[in-house]
């Protein structure tokens, strides 16, 4: 049995991750747990880390992206930097590894940690920073990055039909024990395979 707060379509679901994003999702077993966990999300005390592959060398190599994010004026299905009607959004990032070579475009492997949890936050922030996520069909802007690349990499991109974004860890106060708990999740095979090919082709 799960919490009924999310209704029949989303039983127990406390928060969302974007369609196409892999990784961890918190599910509440009962209504009390749901309320307790939701409060932590609302107060931005949940500790969340993501792994992501983006085009380009991100500068600086570690830092913070802070801006207002809201619905796009031109496409209601998209989010955008919106100073008039947006909400504060803060993403901290650091470069884990940088890849460059004749057969691939410049690519950065990042870890991102959220201080807020706006819809599509990491995707919008990185795209607006000039480093769109590999495979992102909505915020991609990747055409300028993939000219003159190795056919193997182009073939891999054609198969990788989602954003290279993985919710790798989450920490929160447990609703019953009131102690902090922490969970990690390994990258799925398609993400690992993409990373492996990039490492092979970087020379």
N, C-alpha and C positions, 0 to 999 in steps of 0.2 A: 504494500500500500504506500502511496505517495501523497504529498500535500495536494489539497484540492484548490489552492488559491489560484493556480494557473489555469484552472478550468479543464475541461475534458481534452482539449487539444494540446495543452502544455502542462500536464500533471507534474508537479514537483520542480518545474524549471524555474530557477531563481534569477538567472541572467541569460544573456544570449552571446553566442559567438557568430560571426558572419558565416553565411553559406560559403563553403569552399575553404574555410579556415579549419585546420585540424587541431586536436588537443583537448584540454580539460574543460569540463562543464560541471557546475555545482548543481546537484539535485537534492531537494529537501524531502525527507521521509514523512514529515507531518506539518501541519499548519503552523505550529509554534516555532519549529525550526525554520520554516520558510520566512516568517516575519523577522526572526532574529538575524538570519543571514542577509535578507533584503536590506535591513537597516545598515549593515556594514558596507554593502555596495553603495547605498545612498550617501553614506558619510565618507566614502572613498578610503576606507581603512583596509580593504582587501589588497593583498600583495600579489600582483600578477606580472608574469614575465613571458615574453614572446620571443621566438626566433624567426628571423625573416631574411630573405634574400632580395636585395634591391639592385637596380642598375646604377652604375656610376660609383665614384669614390665619394662617400659622404664626408662633408667638411662642416665643422671639425670632426675628427674621428669619433669623438664622443661629445654629447651635449644634451641640450633640452630644446624641444620644439613646443612653443606655447602660443596658442591663438584661439580665437572664437570659432566654433564649428556649428553650422546650422544647415537646414535644408537648402539645396541649391535653388536659386530663383528660376533657373531654366529647365531643370529636370528634378521633379519631386522624388524620384527614386534615388537620387544622389545627394550626398552631403558635400559641403564646401566650406572654405574659409569665409565666414559671414560675420562681419563686425557689427552689423546693425541688429540682427535677430539671433545670433548664435550664443552658445554657452561656452564658458571657459573650458579649455582642453589642454592638458599637459602630458607630453610624452618624453621620457628620458631614454636615451639610446647610447650604445657603445658598440664600436666595431670589434667583432670577434676575429674576423679574417678578411683580407682584401685579395681579390683575384684579378689578374690582368694578363693578357696574352694576345697573340696574333689571331687566334681562332675563336676567341670569345670577346664580348664587350667587357668593359670594366664592371666588376660586380662586388658588392659589399655584403658580407654575412654579419648581421646585426643581432644584438639582444635589445629588446625594448621593454621598458617598465612603465606601466600606466599610473599616473596620479589621479586621473579621471577616467571615466568609461563612456565616452560619447560614441554614438553609432559610427562605425567605419573610421574610428579615430586614427589608428596607426596608418591606415591606407591613405587617408586624406593628408595627414601631416607629412608623410614621406613623399607623396606625390607633389605636394606644394613646395617641398624643400628641394625638388628637382631630382629625387631618387625614387621613382615608382617601383612598386613591388613586382618582381617577375611573375608573369601569369595573370596579373590583375586585369580582368576584362573591362572593369568600370573606370578605374583611375590609372590605367596603365601608361599611356603616352610613351610606349616603348619602341615605336617604329624607328626613331632616330638612333636607338642604341643597337639595333640588330642588323645593320647593314654589314655586308662582307664578313659574315661569320661562318664558322665551320658547319657543313651540312648536318653533321651529327648533332650539334647543339640546336640547330634550327628544327631538326626532326623531333628532338626532345621537347622543345617549346610547344610544338604542334600537339604533342600528346598530353603535356602538362596543362590541363584545362582548369586550373584554379590558381588563386594567389598563393605564392610561396610564403605562407604565414602560419606559424604553429604556436598554439597556446601551451607553453612547455611547463609552467609551474603556477601554483596558486597557494596562498596562505591566508588563513582566517581564524577567528575564534570559534571553536566548536560550540554549537548551541546547547549541548548537554553538559560537557565537562568544563566549559568556559576556559579551556586551555587552547593556546595557539597550535594549529595543525598545519602541515605543509605537504603538498603533493606534487610529484613530478611525472611527466609523461614523455616517453621517447618520441622522436620524430617518426612519422610513418614512412613506409618503404619508398613511396614516390618522391618524397622530399629528400630522403637519404640518397636515392639514386641520382636526383638532380645535382645534389652537392658533390657526389662522387665524380660525375661526368665533368662538372666545372673544374674540379681539382686536376683531373687528367688533362684537360684541354688548355690549362692556363699557361703552359710553356710554349 
